[in-house]
Amino acid sequence: SVPGGLARAAGGEQRRWTRQAENAVVVRQLLGWRAERDPGHGLGDPLFPFSCECGNRGCEQTVTLSVTEYQRRSADGPVT
């Protein structure tokens, strides 16, 4: 158990799901930011260091991708 009553992710699949959910929030936030700042999308596709979705305990790697590239790759499975 971790502080605040939260439970640790039990296994790799749960850790993978958690990272995918976190990355999905980042995608929504970046898309919202882009729409608010530049409705014409002239800012381009921002890069972001997305969390690796491998599910391995202790993995802190990131994958720097544009939002569009992350969405494309995540449609095929976990982004690692």
Backbone as numpy.savetxt, mean C-alpha at the origin, in Angstrom:
# Nx Ny Nz CAx CAy CAz Cx Cy Cz
0.45 -9.80 21.89 -0.39 -8.62 21.89 0.49 -7.38 21.89
0.03 -6.35 21.25 0.77 -5.09 21.19 0.03 -4.04 22.02
0.66 -2.92 22.36 0.01 -1.88 23.15 -1.32 -1.46 22.56
-2.24 -1.09 23.42 -3.55 -0.62 22.98 -4.54 -1.74 22.73
-4.17 -2.98 23.09 -5.09 -4.09 22.93 -5.14 -4.67 21.53
-4.28 -4.20 20.64 -4.26 -4.73 19.28 -3.51 -6.07 19.27
-3.91 -6.95 18.42 -3.24 -8.25 18.31 -2.26 -8.24 17.14
-1.18 -8.95 17.28 -0.22 -9.09 16.18 -0.83 -9.97 15.09
-0.43 -9.71 13.85 -0.88 -10.57 12.74 -0.35 -11.97 12.98
-1.23 -12.94 12.95 -0.88 -14.32 13.31 0.07 -14.97 12.32
-0.22 -14.89 11.06 0.59 -15.59 10.08 0.84 -14.72 8.87
1.59 -15.30 7.93 1.96 -14.57 6.72 0.78 -14.07 5.92
-0.25 -14.88 5.82 -1.43 -14.47 5.04 -2.11 -13.26 5.67
-2.21 -13.25 6.98 -2.82 -12.11 7.67 -1.94 -10.86 7.55
-0.61 -11.04 7.67 0.30 -9.90 7.48 0.20 -9.37 6.05
0.10 -10.26 5.07 -0.04 -9.85 3.66 -1.33 -9.05 3.48
-2.41 -9.55 4.06 -3.70 -8.86 3.93 -3.62 -7.47 4.56
-2.97 -7.38 5.73 -2.84 -6.09 6.42 -2.06 -5.10 5.57
-0.94 -5.53 4.99 -0.15 -4.64 4.13 -0.94 -4.21 2.89
-1.69 -5.14 2.31 -2.52 -4.79 1.14 -3.57 -3.75 1.52
-4.17 -3.92 2.69 -5.18 -2.96 3.15 -4.54 -1.59 3.39
-3.35 -1.57 4.00 -2.65 -0.30 4.22 -2.30 0.37 2.90
-1.82 -0.40 1.95 -1.47 0.17 0.64 -2.71 0.68 -0.08
-3.84 0.01 0.08 -5.09 0.46 -0.55 -5.50 1.82 -0.01
-5.29 2.04 1.29 -5.60 3.34 1.90 -4.69 4.41 1.29
-3.42 4.10 1.13 -2.48 5.05 0.52 -2.93 5.41 -0.89
-3.34 4.42 -1.67 -3.81 4.68 -3.04 -4.98 5.65 -3.01
-5.96 5.39 -2.15 -7.13 6.29 -2.06 -6.71 7.70 -1.67
-5.79 7.81 -0.72 -5.34 9.13 -0.28 -4.59 9.86 -1.38
-3.71 9.17 -2.09 -2.97 9.81 -3.17 -3.89 10.23 -4.31
-4.85 9.39 -4.64 -5.80 9.76 -5.70 -6.65 10.95 -5.27
-7.05 10.98 -4.00 -7.82 12.12 -3.49 -7.00 13.39 -3.49
-5.74 13.28 -3.08 -4.83 14.43 -3.07 -4.68 14.98 -4.48
-4.46 14.08 -5.42 -4.27 14.51 -6.81 -5.53 15.18 -7.34
-6.69 14.62 -7.07 -7.95 15.20 -7.56 -8.21 16.57 -6.94
-7.85 16.72 -5.67 -8.07 18.00 -4.98 -7.09 19.07 -5.44
-5.83 18.69 -5.59 -4.78 19.65 -5.96 -4.81 20.03 -7.43
-5.18 19.09 -8.26 -5.10 19.32 -9.70 -6.16 18.50 -10.41
-7.39 19.03 -10.49 -8.47 18.26 -11.12 -8.17 17.82 -12.55
-7.29 18.51 -13.26 -6.93 18.14 -14.62 -5.86 17.08 -14.68
-5.37 16.63 -13.52 -4.34 15.60 -13.42 -3.02 15.97 -14.09
-2.72 17.26 -14.13 -1.45 17.70 -14.70 -0.26 17.38 -13.80
-0.52 16.99 -12.54 0.57 16.66 -11.63 1.21 15.33 -11.96
0.57 14.55 -12.79 1.11 13.24 -13.12 0.73 12.21 -12.08
1.41 11.11 -12.11 1.11 9.98 -11.25 2.18 9.92 -10.16
1.85 10.35 -8.93 2.88 10.43 -7.89 3.48 9.07 -7.54
4.77 9.09 -7.20 5.45 7.89 -6.74 5.30 7.79 -5.23
5.25 6.57 -4.73 5.13 6.36 -3.29 5.82 5.05 -2.92
6.48 5.00 -1.77 7.11 3.75 -1.32 6.07 2.84 -0.64
5.40 2.01 -1.42 4.39 1.08 -0.89 5.07 -0.02 -0.08
4.39 -0.48 0.97 4.91 -1.59 1.78 4.92 -2.88 0.98
5.99 -3.65 1.16 6.07 -4.98 0.54 4.94 -5.84 1.11
4.30 -6.60 0.27 3.16 -7.43 0.67 3.52 -8.91 0.74
4.80 -9.19 1.03 5.25 -10.59 1.02 4.68 -11.41 2.18
4.36 -10.78 3.30 3.83 -11.51 4.45 4.88 -12.07 5.38
6.16 -11.87 5.07 7.23 -12.37 5.94 7.35 -11.52 7.19
7.43 -12.16 8.33 7.58 -11.46 9.61 8.85 -10.61 9.57
8.72 -9.36 9.98 9.86 -8.47 10.07 10.24 -7.77 8.77
9.57 -8.07 7.67 9.91 -7.42 6.40 9.54 -5.94 6.48
10.50 -5.09 6.16 10.29 -3.65 6.16 10.60 -3.05 4.80
10.68 -3.89 3.77 11.00 -3.42 2.43 9.84 -2.60 1.86
10.17 -1.73 0.95 9.16 -0.96 0.23 9.39 -1.13 -1.27
8.36 -0.82 -2.03 8.41 -0.87 -3.49 7.91 0.49 -3.96
8.80 1.30 -4.53 8.42 2.64 -4.97 7.81 2.54 -6.37
6.53 2.88 -6.42 5.77 2.79 -7.67 4.84 3.98 -7.79
4.39 4.24 -9.00 3.30 5.20 -9.18 2.01 4.52 -8.74
0.99 5.30 -8.48 -0.30 4.74 -8.09 -0.83 3.81 -9.18
-0.73 4.25 -10.42 -1.21 3.44 -11.53 -0.48 2.11 -11.62
0.86 2.15 -11.47 1.64 0.92 -11.54 1.32 0.00 -10.35
1.14 0.57 -9.17 0.76 -0.25 -8.01 -0.58 -0.94 -8.28
-1.55 -0.20 -8.77 -2.87 -0.78 -9.05 -2.76 -1.90 -10.08
-1.97 -1.70 -11.11 -1.79 -2.72 -12.15 -1.15 -3.97 -11.55
-0.07 -3.79 -10.80 0.63 -4.94 -10.24 -0.19 -5.65 -9.16
-0.92 -4.90 -8.34 -1.68 -5.52 -7.26 -2.87 -6.32 -7.80
-3.32 -6.02 -9.00 -4.40 -6.79 -9.61 -3.95 -8.23 -9.90
-2.63 -8.41 -10.04 -2.07 -9.74 -10.32 -1.66 -10.51 -9.07
-1.78 -9.87 -7.89 -1.41 -10.52 -6.65 -0.59 -9.59 -5.77
-0.03 -10.11 -4.68 0.74 -9.26 -3.77 1.91 -8.57 -4.46
2.13 -7.32 -4.10 3.23 -6.54 -4.64 4.43 -6.74 -3.72
5.51 -7.28 -4.26 6.71 -7.51 -3.46 7.91 -6.89 -4.12
